[in-house]
Amino acid sequence: VRILLRNSRFHRLGMAPCNVAIHFSDIVNFTGISEERSHTQLLDVIGEYLQEMSMIIISTGGTIDKFIGDSIMSFWNAPDPVPQYSSCAVEAAVRGQQRLVELRAGWAR
């Protein structure tokens, strides 16, 4: 919201067309993971996952659109322009996969 407010082109109702890169991320086998853990453990897992992925998305210039259960929808190149936005989205996806390997190792303990 702060980004939208500081950008004067969004102070009026409407939008400008632009190209964006869209990214969806979730935890594979989340149902299986949730069945093996208590509610408290599950909240820890999903909280850690959403926090880590969010930091990666934001650090690459992405905008988080929404959280949907264990999923995150994000995009690059809006509301502010992001140079090489497609590359930034790919970087976020690769870094997210790398971090997820580390997270899964911790969750297995």
Number of C-alpha atoms within 10 A of each C-alpha: 5 6 11 13 10 10 11 9 13 14 10 7 6 8 9 8 7 9 11 17 17 18 19 13 17 17 17 10 8 16 10 9 14 15 10 11 12 10 11 8 13 17 13 12 22 18 12 13 21 18 12 15 22 19 13 19 26 15 12 18 20 26 21 16 13 11 15 10 11 16 18 20 16 21 22 27 21 18 18 13 13 16 11 11 21 17 14 21 24 15 15 23 18 13 15 19 14 11 15 16 11 10 15 13 9 10 13 7 5
